[in-house]
């Protein structure tokens, strides 16, 4: 049916709506799906906001360069992790930092974070540093 093994006829049959004659009501099913996608989008956006707030709280407390693992460790308690989601939340924290970090082809300090490699490196929140003008 699909390349995705997580989608099955059983899954679809539990989601699809039918009319009085038992035929699939495509419009009602699509409306239900659109409502669920909207709910999902709101949940993802809320989670992203919580992750961002947790990371910013870390840098409010420690306005220094930190390793990615340190940021994740300090931010996790703010997200109330459970044994089931702790690894997922750690990755979401790291992904948020990576997705909002300067890119090599951009002017430094353009985005929320910089990831510095080498000695004295780590992740830093750019708003905590005054950037020297380049000549």
DSSP file (Angstrom, degrees, kcal/mol; ACC not computed):
  #  RESIDUE AA STRUCTURE BP1 BP2  ACC     N-H-->O    O-->H-N    N-H-->O    O-->H-N    TCO  KAPPA ALPHA  PHI   PSI    X-CA   Y-CA   Z-CA
    1    1 A X              0   0    0      0, 0.0     2,-0.3     0, 0.0     7,-0.1   0.000 360.0 360.0 360.0 -43.7    0.0    0.0    0.0
    2    2 A X        -     0   0    0      5,-0.2     5,-0.0     2,-0.1     0, 0.0  -0.960 360.0-123.7-146.5 158.7    2.7    2.5    1.0
    3    3 A X  S    S+     0   0    0     -2,-0.3     2,-0.7     1,-0.0    -1,-0.1   0.713  96.5  82.5 -74.0 -20.2    6.4    2.8    1.3
    4    4 A X    >   -     0   0    0      1,-0.1     3,-1.4     2,-0.0    -2,-0.1  -0.772  67.6-159.7 -88.2 114.0    5.9    3.7    4.9
    5    5 A X  T 3  S+     0   0    0     -2,-0.7    -1,-0.1     1,-0.3    -2,-0.0   0.655  86.9  67.9 -68.5 -13.4    5.5    0.5    7.0
    6    6 A X  T 3  S+     0   0    0      2,-0.0     2,-0.6     5,-0.0    -1,-0.3   0.632  88.0  74.6 -81.0 -13.1    3.8    2.5    9.8
    7    7 A X    <   +     0   0    0     -3,-1.4     2,-0.3     4,-0.1    -5,-0.2  -0.889  64.5 163.0-102.3 124.1    0.8    3.3    7.6
    8    8 A X     >  -     0   0    0     -2,-0.6     4,-2.4    -7,-0.1     5,-0.2  -0.832  53.7-104.3-132.8 170.4   -1.5    0.3    7.2
    9    9 A X  H  > S+     0   0    0     -2,-0.3     4,-3.0     1,-0.2     5,-0.2   0.870 121.8  56.2 -62.0 -35.7   -5.1   -0.4    6.1
   10   10 A X  H  > S+     0   0    0      2,-0.2     4,-1.4     1,-0.2    -1,-0.2   0.925 107.5  47.8 -62.6 -44.1   -6.0   -1.0    9.7
   11   11 A X  H  > S+     0   0    0      1,-0.2     4,-0.7     2,-0.2     3,-0.4   0.939 115.0  45.4 -61.0 -47.3   -4.7    2.5   10.6
   12   12 A X  H >X S+     0   0    0     -4,-2.4     4,-2.9     1,-0.2     3,-1.1   0.898 107.8  56.9 -64.1 -40.6   -6.6    4.1    7.7
   13   13 A X  H 3< S+     0   0    0     -4,-3.0    -1,-0.2     1,-0.3    -2,-0.2   0.800 106.1  51.2 -64.1 -27.1   -9.8    2.1    8.5
   14   14 A X  H 3< S+     0   0    0     -4,-1.4    -1,-0.3    -3,-0.4    -2,-0.2   0.667 117.8  38.9 -80.2 -16.7   -9.8    3.6   12.0
   15   15 A X  H << S+     0   0    0     -3,-1.1    -2,-0.2    -4,-0.7    -3,-0.1   0.767  93.6  93.8-101.9 -33.2   -9.4    7.1   10.6
   16   16 A X     <  -     0   0    0     -4,-2.9     2,-0.3    -5,-0.1    10,-0.1  -0.366  64.0-142.7 -70.5 138.4  -11.6    7.1    7.5
   17   17 A X        -     0   0    0      8,-0.4     8,-2.9    -2,-0.1     2,-0.3  -0.778  14.4-157.5 -99.1 145.6  -15.2    8.3    7.8
   18   18 A X  B     -A   24   0A   0     -2,-0.3     6,-0.2     6,-0.3     2,-0.1  -0.836  11.4-124.4-120.8 159.7  -18.0    6.7    5.9
   19   19 A X    >   -     0   0    0      4,-2.8     3,-1.8    -2,-0.3    -1,-0.1  -0.219  47.3 -80.4 -89.5-173.1  -21.5    7.8    4.8
   20   20 A X  T 3  S+     0   0    0      1,-0.3    -1,-0.0     2,-0.1    -2,-0.0   0.783 130.5  53.3 -61.7 -28.7  -24.8    6.2    5.6
   21   21 A X  T 3  S-     0   0    0      2,-0.1    -1,-0.3     1,-0.0     3,-0.1   0.482 119.4-108.1 -87.0  -1.4  -24.3    3.6    2.8
   22   22 A X  S <  S+     0   0    0     -3,-1.8     2,-0.2     1,-0.3    -2,-0.1   0.449  75.7 133.9  91.1  -0.1  -20.9    2.6    4.1
   23   23 A X        -     0   0    0      1,-0.1    -4,-2.8    -5,-0.0    -1,-0.3  -0.517  68.6 -91.5 -81.5 152.9  -18.9    4.3    1.4
   24   24 A X  B     -A   18   0A   0     -6,-0.2     2,-1.2    -2,-0.2    -6,-0.3  -0.453  30.5-142.8 -65.5 127.5  -15.9    6.4    2.2
   25   25 A X     >  -     0   0    0     -8,-2.9     4,-2.6    -2,-0.2    -8,-0.4  -0.784  19.4-174.1 -92.6  94.2  -16.9   10.0    2.7
   26   26 A X  H  > S+     0   0    0     -2,-1.2     4,-2.8     1,-0.2     5,-0.2   0.902  78.6  49.3 -59.7 -46.1  -13.8   11.6    1.2
   27   27 A X  H  > S+     0   0    0      1,-0.2     4,-2.3     2,-0.2    -1,-0.2   0.922 113.7  45.2 -63.3 -44.7  -14.7   15.2    2.0
   28   28 A X  H  > S+     0   0    0      2,-0.2     4,-2.3     1,-0.2    -1,-0.2   0.889 113.9  50.4 -66.1 -38.5  -15.5   14.4    5.7
   29   29 A X  H  X S+     0   0    0     -4,-2.6     4,-2.6   -12,-0.2    -2,-0.2   0.921 111.5  47.4 -64.8 -43.6  -12.3   12.3    6.0
   30   30 A X  H  X S+     0   0    0     -4,-2.8     4,-2.8     2,-0.2    -2,-0.2   0.879 111.0  51.6 -66.7 -36.8  -10.2   15.1    4.5
   31   31 A X  H  X S+     0   0    0     -4,-2.3     4,-2.1    -5,-0.2    -1,-0.2   0.913 111.2  48.0 -64.4 -41.1  -11.8   17.6    6.8
   32   32 A X  H  X S+     0   0    0     -4,-2.3     4,-2.2     2,-0.2    -2,-0.2   0.920 112.6  49.0 -63.2 -43.6  -11.0   15.4    9.8
   33   33 A X  H  X S+     0   0    0     -4,-2.6     4,-2.6     1,-0.2    -2,-0.2   0.921 109.5  51.5 -62.6 -44.6   -7.5   15.0    8.6
   34   34 A X  H  X S+     0   0    0     -4,-2.8     4,-2.1     1,-0.2    -1,-0.2   0.893 109.7  50.5 -60.6 -40.2   -7.0   18.7    8.1
   35   35 A X  H  X S+     0   0    0     -4,-2.1     4,-2.2     2,-0.2    -1,-0.2   0.911 111.4  48.0 -64.5 -41.7   -8.2   19.3   11.6
   36   36 A X  H  X S+     0   0    0     -4,-2.2     4,-2.6     2,-0.2    -2,-0.2   0.886 110.3  51.3 -66.3 -38.9   -5.8   16.7   13.0
   37   37 A X  H  X S+     0   0    0     -4,-2.6     4,-2.7     2,-0.2    -1,-0.2   0.896 109.4  51.0 -64.9 -39.2   -2.9   18.2   11.0
   38   38 A X  H  X S+     0   0    0     -4,-2.1     4,-2.1     2,-0.2    -2,-0.2   0.913 110.9  48.1 -63.1 -43.2   -3.8   21.7   12.4
   39   39 A X  H  X S+     0   0    0     -4,-2.2     4,-2.2     2,-0.2    -2,-0.2   0.915 112.3  49.7 -61.3 -43.2   -3.8   20.2   16.0
   40   40 A X  H  X S+     0   0    0     -4,-2.6     4,-2.6     1,-0.2    -2,-0.2   0.916 109.1  51.4 -62.5 -44.1   -0.4   18.5   15.3
   41   41 A X  H  X S+     0   0    0     -4,-2.7     4,-2.6     1,-0.2    -1,-0.2   0.908 109.9  49.7 -60.1 -42.8    1.1   21.8   13.9
   42   42 A X  H  X S+     0   0    0     -4,-2.1     4,-2.3     1,-0.2    -1,-0.2   0.902 111.4  49.1 -63.1 -41.2    0.0   23.6   17.1
   43   43 A X  H  X S+     0   0    0     -4,-2.2     4,-2.4     2,-0.2    -2,-0.2   0.907 112.1  47.9 -65.3 -41.6    1.5   20.9   19.3
   44   44 A X  H  X S+     0   0    0     -4,-2.6     4,-2.6     2,-0.2    -2,-0.2   0.922 112.6  48.7 -65.0 -44.1    4.8   21.0   17.4
   45   45 A X  H  X S+     0   0    0     -4,-2.6     4,-2.2     2,-0.2    -2,-0.2   0.895 111.8  49.4 -63.1 -39.7    4.9   24.8   17.5
   46   46 A X  H  X S+     0   0    0     -4,-2.3     4,-2.3     2,-0.2    -1,-0.2   0.913 111.4  49.2 -64.9 -42.5    4.2   24.7   21.3
   47   47 A X  H  X S+     0   0    0     -4,-2.4     4,-2.6     2,-0.2    -2,-0.2   0.916 110.2  50.8 -63.4 -42.8    7.0   22.1   21.8
   48   48 A X  H  X S+     0   0    0     -4,-2.6     4,-2.6     1,-0.2    -1,-0.2   0.895 109.8  50.8 -61.2 -40.2    9.4   24.2   19.8
   49   49 A X  H  X S+     0   0    0     -4,-2.2     4,-2.5     2,-0.2    -1,-0.2   0.902 110.2  49.3 -64.1 -41.0    8.5   27.3   21.9
   50   50 A X  H  X S+     0   0    0     -4,-2.3     4,-2.3     2,-0.2    -2,-0.2   0.912 111.6  48.9 -64.4 -42.1    9.1   25.3   25.1
   51   51 A X  H  X S+     0   0    0     -4,-2.6     4,-2.4     2,-0.2    -2,-0.2   0.934 111.6  49.4 -62.1 -46.3   12.5   24.0   23.8
   52   52 A X  H  X S+     0   0    0     -4,-2.6     4,-2.5     1,-0.2    -2,-0.2   0.916 111.7  48.7 -60.5 -43.7   13.5   27.6   22.8
   53   53 A X  H  X S+     0   0    0     -4,-2.5     4,-2.0     1,-0.2    -1,-0.2   0.896 110.7  50.6 -63.9 -40.0   12.5   28.9   26.2
   54   54 A X  H  X S+     0   0    0     -4,-2.3     4,-1.6     2,-0.2    -2,-0.2   0.914 112.0  47.2 -64.4 -42.8   14.4   26.1   28.0
   55   55 A X  H  X S+     0   0    0     -4,-2.4     4,-2.0     1,-0.2    -2,-0.2   0.919 111.5  50.4 -65.4 -43.7   17.6   26.9   26.0
   56   56 A X  H  X S+     0   0    0     -4,-2.5     4,-2.0     1,-0.2    -1,-0.2   0.856 106.4  55.5 -64.2 -34.0   17.3   30.6   26.6
   57   57 A X  H  X S+     0   0    0     -4,-2.0     4,-1.7     2,-0.2    -1,-0.2   0.889 105.5  53.1 -64.4 -37.9   17.0   30.0   30.3
   58   58 A X  H  X S+     0   0    0     -4,-1.6     4,-3.0     1,-0.2    -2,-0.2   0.947 112.4  43.3 -60.0 -48.6   20.2   28.0   30.2
   59   59 A X  H  < S+     0   0    0     -4,-2.0    -1,-0.2     1,-0.2    -2,-0.2   0.763 108.4  58.6 -73.4 -24.1   22.0   30.9   28.5
   60   60 A X  H  < S+     0   0    0     -4,-2.0     3,-0.3    -5,-0.2    -1,-0.2   0.872 115.7  37.0 -65.5 -36.0   20.4   33.4   30.9
   61   61 A X  H  < S+     0   0    0     -4,-1.7     2,-0.4     1,-0.2    -2,-0.2   0.867 132.2  26.7 -81.5 -40.5   22.0   31.5   33.7
   62   62 A X     <  -     0   0    0     -4,-3.0     2,-2.3    -5,-0.2    -1,-0.2  -0.757  66.1-176.5-126.2  82.4   25.3   30.7   32.0
   63   63 A X        +     0   0    0     -2,-0.4     2,-0.2    -3,-0.3    -4,-0.1  -0.278  55.1  94.1 -79.5  56.7   26.1   33.3   29.4
   64   64 A X  S    S-     0   0    0     -2,-2.3     2,-0.3    59,-0.1    61,-0.2  -0.798  90.0 -72.8-133.6 173.6   29.2   31.5   28.2
   65   65 A X        -     0   0    0     -2,-0.2     2,-0.3    59,-0.1    59,-0.2  -0.599  55.8-177.7 -70.0 131.4   30.2   29.0   25.5
   66   66 A X  B     -B  123   0B   0     57,-2.4    57,-4.1    -2,-0.3     2,-0.1  -0.942  29.9-105.7-128.6 151.1   28.8   25.6   26.5
   67   67 A X     >  -     0   0    0     -2,-0.3     4,-2.3    55,-0.2     5,-0.2  -0.388  34.6-113.6 -68.5 157.0   29.1   22.2   24.8
   68   68 A X  H  > S+     0   0    0      1,-0.2     4,-2.2     2,-0.2     5,-0.2   0.894 119.3  52.3 -58.4 -40.9   26.0   21.0   23.0
   69   69 A X  H  > S+     0   0    0      1,-0.2     4,-2.5     2,-0.2    -1,-0.2   0.861 107.5  52.1 -65.6 -35.3   25.6   18.2   25.5
   70   70 A X  H  > S+     0   0    0      2,-0.2     4,-2.6     1,-0.2     5,-0.2   0.923 108.6  49.8 -66.2 -43.9   25.8   20.7   28.4
   71   71 A X  H  X S+     0   0    0     -4,-2.3     4,-2.2     1,-0.2     5,-0.2   0.938 113.0  47.6 -59.2 -45.8   23.1   22.9   26.9
   72   72 A X  H  X S+     0   0    0     -4,-2.2     4,-2.1     1,-0.2    -2,-0.2   0.919 111.9  49.7 -61.4 -44.2   20.9   19.8   26.5
   73   73 A X  H  X S+     0   0    0     -4,-2.5     4,-0.6     1,-0.2    -1,-0.2   0.898 115.0  42.9 -63.7 -40.9   21.6   18.6   30.1
   74   74 A X  H  < S+     0   0    0     -4,-2.6     4,-0.3     1,-0.2    -1,-0.2   0.811 116.8  47.5 -75.2 -29.4   20.8   22.0   31.6
   75   75 A X  H >X S+     0   0    0     -4,-2.2     3,-1.1    -5,-0.2     4,-0.6   0.790  93.5  77.4 -81.9 -28.8   17.7   22.5   29.4
   76   76 A X  H ><>S+     0   0    0     -4,-2.1     3,-2.0     1,-0.3     5,-0.6   0.867  85.6  58.3 -53.5 -45.8   16.1   19.1   29.9
   77   77 A X  G ><5S+     0   0    0     -4,-0.6     3,-1.1     1,-0.3    -1,-0.3   0.830 100.5  59.2 -57.6 -29.6   14.7   19.7   33.4
   78   78 A X  G <45S+     0   0    0     -3,-1.1    -1,-0.3    -4,-0.3    -2,-0.2   0.722 103.6  52.5 -68.2 -20.1   12.7   22.6   32.1
   79   79 A X  G <<5S-     0   0    0     -3,-2.0    -1,-0.2    -4,-0.6    -2,-0.2   0.358 104.8-128.7 -98.9   4.0   11.0   20.3   29.6
   80   80 A X  T < 5 -     0   0    0     -3,-1.1    -3,-0.1    -4,-0.3    -2,-0.1   0.942  34.4-157.4  48.7  61.8    9.9   17.7   32.3
   81   81 A X      < -     0   0    0     -5,-0.6     2,-0.3     5,-0.1    -1,-0.1  -0.260  10.0-154.9 -70.2 156.1   11.3   14.7   30.5
   82   82 A X    >>  -     0   0    0      1,-0.0     4,-1.5     0, 0.0     3,-0.9  -0.811  36.2-102.8-117.4 164.7   10.1   11.1   31.1
   83   83 A X  T 34 S+     0   0    0     -2,-0.3     4,-0.3     1,-0.2    -2,-0.0   0.827 122.2  56.4 -56.7 -28.4   12.2    8.0   30.5
   84   84 A X  T 34 S+     0   0    0      1,-0.2    -1,-0.2     2,-0.1     4,-0.2   0.805 119.1  26.0 -73.9 -29.3   10.2    7.5   27.3
   85   85 A X  T <> S+     0   0    0     -3,-0.9     4,-2.7     2,-0.1     5,-0.2   0.387  87.7 100.3-118.8   5.4   11.0   10.9   25.8
   86   86 A X  H  X S+     0   0    0     -4,-1.5     4,-2.2     1,-0.2     5,-0.1   0.905  87.7  46.3 -61.8 -42.5   14.4   12.0   27.3
   87   87 A X  H  > S+     0   0    0     -4,-0.3     4,-1.9     2,-0.2    -1,-0.2   0.895 113.3  50.1 -66.9 -38.8   16.4   11.0   24.2
   88   88 A X  H  > S+     0   0    0      2,-0.2     4,-2.2     1,-0.2    -2,-0.2   0.924 110.8  49.1 -64.4 -44.5   13.9   12.6   21.8
   89   89 A X  H  X S+     0   0    0     -4,-2.7     4,-2.3     2,-0.2    -2,-0.2   0.887 107.5  54.6 -64.5 -39.1   14.0   15.9   23.8
   90   90 A X  H  X S+     0   0    0     -4,-2.2     4,-2.2    -5,-0.2    -1,-0.2   0.930 110.9  46.0 -58.2 -44.9   17.8   15.9   23.9
   91   91 A X  H  X S+     0   0    0     -4,-1.9     4,-3.0     1,-0.2    -2,-0.2   0.874 109.9  53.5 -67.0 -36.8   17.8   15.6   20.1
   92   92 A X  H  X S+     0   0    0     -4,-2.2     4,-2.4     2,-0.2    -1,-0.2   0.891 108.8  50.1 -65.2 -38.0   15.1   18.3   19.7
   93   93 A X  H  X S+     0   0    0     -4,-2.3     4,-2.0     2,-0.2    -2,-0.2   0.948 114.2  44.0 -62.7 -48.4   17.3   20.7   21.8
   94   94 A X  H  X S+     0   0    0     -4,-2.2     4,-2.7     1,-0.2    -2,-0.2   0.897 113.4  51.0 -64.9 -40.6   20.3   20.0   19.7
   95   95 A X  H  X S+     0   0    0     -4,-3.0     4,-2.9     2,-0.2    -1,-0.2   0.895 107.7  53.2 -63.8 -39.7   18.3   20.3   16.5
   96   96 A X  H  X S+     0   0    0     -4,-2.4     4,-1.0     2,-0.2    -1,-0.2   0.922 111.6  45.8 -61.6 -43.2   16.9   23.6   17.6
   97   97 A X  H >< S+     0   0    0     -4,-2.0     3,-0.6     2,-0.2    -2,-0.2   0.949 114.4  47.2 -64.5 -48.5   20.4   25.0   18.2
   98   98 A X  H >< S+     0   0    0     -4,-2.7     3,-1.3     1,-0.2    -2,-0.2   0.910 112.0  50.4 -59.9 -42.7   21.7   23.6   14.9
   99   99 A X  H 3< S+     0   0    0     -4,-2.9    -1,-0.2     1,-0.3    -2,-0.2   0.705 116.6  41.5 -70.2 -19.0   18.8   25.0   12.9
  100  100 A X  T << S+     0   0    0     -4,-1.0    13,-2.2    -3,-0.6    12,-0.5   0.065  94.6 106.2-115.9  22.8   19.2   28.5   14.5
  101  101 A X  B <  S-c  113   0B   0     -3,-1.3    13,-0.2    11,-0.2    11,-0.1  -0.717  79.7 -89.0-102.8 154.1   23.0   28.7   14.4
  102  102 A X        -     0   0    0     11,-2.3     2,-0.3    -2,-0.3    13,-0.2  -0.223  38.9-134.7 -55.6 145.2   25.1   30.7   12.0
  103  103 A X    >   -     0   0    0      4,-0.1     3,-2.1     1,-0.1     7,-0.1  -0.767  21.0-114.4-100.0 152.0   26.0   29.1    8.7
  104  104 A X  T 3  S+     0   0    0     -2,-0.3     4,-0.1     1,-0.3    -1,-0.1   0.796 115.5  53.8 -57.3 -29.8   29.6   29.4    7.4
  105  105 A X  T 3  S+     0   0    0      2,-0.1    -1,-0.3     3,-0.0     2,-0.3   0.377  99.1  81.8 -88.9   6.7   28.5   31.5    4.4
  106  106 A X  S <  S-     0   0    0     -3,-2.1     2,-0.2     1,-0.1     3,-0.1  -0.711  92.4 -93.5-107.7 160.2   26.8   34.1    6.6
  107  107 A X    >   -     0   0    0     -2,-0.3     3,-1.3     1,-0.1    -4,-0.1  -0.517  56.6 -98.4 -64.6 134.7   28.1   37.0    8.6
  108  108 A X  T 3  S+     0   0    0      1,-0.2    -1,-0.1    -2,-0.2     6,-0.1  -0.255 108.1  27.7 -57.2 142.3   28.8   35.9   12.2
  109  109 A X  T 3  S+     0   0    0      4,-0.1    -1,-0.2    -3,-0.1     5,-0.1   0.560  81.4 121.8  84.4   8.9   26.1   36.7   14.7
  110  110 A X  S <  S+     0   0    0     -3,-1.3     2,-0.1    -7,-0.1    -2,-0.1   0.850  71.8  39.3 -71.4 -35.0   23.3   36.7   12.0
  111  111 A X  S    S-     0   0    0      2,-0.3    15,-0.2    -8,-0.1    -9,-0.1  -0.396 100.1 -90.2-108.5-175.3   21.3   33.9   13.8
  112  112 A X  S    S+     0   0    0    -12,-0.5    14,-2.6    -2,-0.1    15,-0.5   0.865 102.9  27.0 -65.8 -37.7   20.5   33.2   17.4
  113  113 A X  E     -cD 101 125B   0    -13,-2.2   -11,-2.3    12,-0.3     2,-0.4  -0.847  59.6-151.4-127.9 158.7   23.5   30.9   18.1
  114  114 A X  E     - D   0 124B   0     10,-2.2    10,-2.2    -2,-0.3     2,-0.6  -0.986  10.4-150.7-124.1 141.6   27.0   30.3   17.0
  115  115 A X  E     - D   0 123B   0     -2,-0.4     2,-0.5   -13,-0.2     8,-0.2  -0.957  17.1-165.1-112.2 114.6   28.8   27.0   17.1
  116  116 A X  E     - D   0 122B   0      6,-3.2     6,-2.7    -2,-0.6     2,-0.2  -0.857   5.8-148.0-106.1 130.6   32.5   27.4   17.5
  117  117 A X        +     0   0    0     -2,-0.5     2,-0.1     4,-0.2    -2,-0.0  -0.601  54.2  17.9 -94.1 156.1   34.9   24.6   16.9
  118  118 A X  S >  S-     0   0    0     -2,-0.2     3,-1.9     2,-0.1    -2,-0.1  -0.311 105.9  -0.6  88.6-168.0   38.1   23.9   18.7
  119  119 A X  T 3  S+     0   0    0      1,-0.3     3,-0.1    -2,-0.1    -2,-0.0  -0.286 135.2  13.3 -59.5 138.9   39.6   25.2   21.9
  120  120 A X  T 3  S+     0   0    0      1,-0.2    -1,-0.3   -55,-0.0   -55,-0.1   0.646 106.1 131.2  66.9  16.2   37.3   27.6   23.8
  121  121 A X    <   +     0   0    0     -3,-1.9     2,-0.3    -6,-0.1    -4,-0.2   0.011  13.1 104.9 -86.3-166.0   34.6   26.5   21.4
  122  122 A X  E    S- D   0 116B   0     -6,-2.7    -6,-3.2    -3,-0.1     2,-0.4  -0.849  73.0 -40.2 128.0-163.8   31.0   25.4   22.0
  123  123 A X  E     +BD  66 115B   0    -57,-4.1   -57,-2.4    -2,-0.3     2,-0.4  -0.815  54.7 180.0 -99.7 138.6   27.6   26.9   21.5
  124  124 A X  E     - D   0 114B   0    -10,-2.2   -10,-2.2    -2,-0.4     2,-0.6  -0.990  31.3-122.6-136.5 149.8   27.0   30.5   22.4
  125  125 A X  E >   - D   0 113B   0     -2,-0.4     3,-2.0   -12,-0.2   -12,-0.3  -0.815  23.7-143.4 -87.5 121.3   23.9   32.7   22.2
  126  126 A X  G >  S+     0   0    0    -14,-2.6     3,-1.7    -2,-0.6    -1,-0.1   0.778  94.3  66.1 -62.1 -28.8   24.9   35.6   20.0
  127  127 A X  G 3  S+     0   0    0    -15,-0.5    -1,-0.3     1,-0.3   -14,-0.1   0.659  93.5  63.0 -69.0 -12.6   23.0   38.2   22.0
  128  128 A X  G <  S+     0   0    0     -3,-2.0     2,-0.4   -64,-0.0    -1,-0.3   0.475 100.6  62.8 -86.8  -2.7   25.3   37.6   24.9
  129  129 A X  S <  S-     0   0    0     -3,-1.7     2,-0.7    -4,-0.2    -5,-0.0  -0.946  73.8-135.9-127.4 143.9   28.3   38.8   22.9
  130  130 A X        -     0   0    0     -2,-0.4     2,-0.3     0, 0.0    -3,-0.1  -0.876  29.6-139.3 -93.6 119.9   29.3   42.1   21.3
  131  131 A X        -     0   0    0     -2,-0.7     2,-0.3    -5,-0.1     3,-0.0  -0.631  12.0-125.1 -83.9 136.1   30.6   41.4   17.9
  132  132 A X        -     0   0    0     -2,-0.3    -1,-0.1     1,-0.1     2,-0.0  -0.593  33.2-107.7 -75.9 136.0   33.6   43.4   16.7
  133  133 A X        -     0   0    0     -2,-0.3     2,-0.3     1,-0.1    -1,-0.1  -0.377  31.4-129.3 -64.4 142.6   33.0   45.1   13.4
  134  134 A X              0   0    0      1,-0.1    -1,-0.1    -2,-0.0    -3,-0.0  -0.684 360.0 360.0 -92.8 149.0   34.9   43.6   10.5
  135  135 A X              0   0    0     -2,-0.3    -1,-0.1     0, 0.0    -2,-0.0   0.442 360.0 360.0 -90.9 360.0   37.0   45.8    8.2
